[in-house]
Amino acid sequence: MNLNLYPYNFYILYASIALVVIMLIVLLVKLIKSAKTLQAMQPALDSMARNMKLLEIKSEVINESSEASKKAMQPYLTLAPILFAIYMIYKNDEDLKGIKGYEKAARRYMDRQRDEKRIAKAVAKVLVK
């Protein structure tokens, strides 16, 4: 099937070139408009980037300070249950009064801990045999 459009071949070629030129012009107009909006938005984007950097710095400082406070609180966190147990022994016994009462409560707590460790060792030896 041989189609010969001789007189119209150049017209079709010229029309397609004109269409391509029109599309290129439309594309350039759209690119110029988007470049202008990007330039208008650039200061806002810069301020957002600056704020993000500041937030990162602040979060790093907060993390470092929280790690330091955790390290500083570690001895107190391990002592808190022991002190609470001593306080409960002091509170439950009416004979204990004053500073000497706290001292006796601490001794009772330490004796109880020692006894519990002895019992645990004895049970472990029995279970191992």
C-alpha positions in Angstrom: 0.0 0.0 0.0 1.8 3.0 -1.3 0.3 6.3 -0.3 1.5 9.3 -2.2 0.5 12.7 -0.8 3.0 14.6 -2.8 1.6 18.1 -2.7 0.6 17.8 0.9 3.8 16.2 2.3 5.5 19.6 2.9 2.3 21.1 4.4 2.2 18.2 6.9 5.9 18.7 7.7 5.4 22.4 8.2 2.4 21.9 10.4 4.3 19.4 12.6 7.2 21.7 12.9 4.9 24.6 13.9 3.2 22.3 16.4 6.6 21.4 18.0 7.6 25.1 18.1 4.2 26.0 19.8 4.7 23.2 22.3 8.3 24.4 23.1 7.0 27.9 23.6 4.3 26.7 26.0 6.9 24.6 27.8 9.3 27.6 28.2 6.5 29.8 29.5 5.5 27.2 32.1 9.2 26.7 33.1 9.6 30.5 33.5 6.5 30.7 35.7 7.6 27.8 37.9 11.1 29.3 38.2 9.5 32.6 39.4 7.4 30.8 42.0 10.4 28.8 43.1 12.4 32.0 43.6 9.5 33.5 45.5 9.4 30.4 47.8 13.2 30.3 48.3 13.3 32.5 51.4 10.6 30.4 53.1 12.5 27.2 52.2 15.7 28.7 53.6 14.0 29.7 56.8 12.5 26.2 57.1 16.0 24.6 56.6 17.4 27.0 59.2 14.7 26.0 61.7 15.3 22.3 61.0 19.0 22.7 61.8 18.2 24.6 65.0 15.7 21.8 66.0 18.4 19.2 65.4 20.9 21.1 67.5 18.3 21.5 70.3 17.3 17.8 70.2 21.0 16.8 70.4 21.5 19.1 73.5 18.4 17.6 75.1 19.5 14.1 74.4 23.0 14.8 75.9 21.5 16.4 79.0 19.0 13.6 79.5 21.8 11.0 79.2 23.8 13.0 81.8 20.8 13.3 84.1 20.2 9.5 83.7 23.8 8.8 84.7 23.5 11.2 87.7 20.2 9.6 88.8 21.4 6.0 88.5 22.7 5.7 92.1 19.5 7.2 93.5 17.3 4.9 91.4 19.1 1.8 92.8 18.8 3.2 96.4 15.2 4.1 96.2 13.7 0.6 96.7 16.1 0.0 99.6 15.2 3.2 101.3 11.5 2.6 100.7 11.8 -0.9 102.2 13.6 0.5 105.3 10.8 3.2 105.6 8.1 0.6 105.4 9.8 -1.5 108.2 10.1 1.7 110.3 6.5 2.6 109.6 5.0 -0.8 110.4 6.9 -1.2 113.7 5.5 1.0 116.5 8.6 0.4 118.7 10.9 2.2 116.3 11.1 5.9 116.9 13.5 8.6 115.7 16.9 8.2 114.1 17.8 5.1 116.1 14.6 3.6 114.9 15.6 4.1 111.3 19.0 2.6 112.1 17.3 -0.5 113.6 15.0 -0.7 110.6 18.0 -0.6 108.3 19.7 -3.4 110.3 16.5 -5.5 110.0 16.4 -4.9 106.3 20.0 -6.0 105.9 19.5 -9.1 108.0 16.4 -10.0 106.0 18.4 -9.6 102.7 21.2 -11.7 104.1 18.7 -14.4 105.2 17.0 -14.3 101.8 20.4 -14.8 100.0 21.2 -17.7 102.3 17.9 -19.3 101.6 18.3 -18.8 97.8 21.8 -20.4 98.0 20.5 -23.3 100.0 17.6 -23.9 97.5 20.0 -23.7 94.6 22.3 -26.3 96.2 19.3 -28.6 96.8 18.0 -28.1 93.2 21.4 -28.7 91.7 21.9 -32.0 93.5 
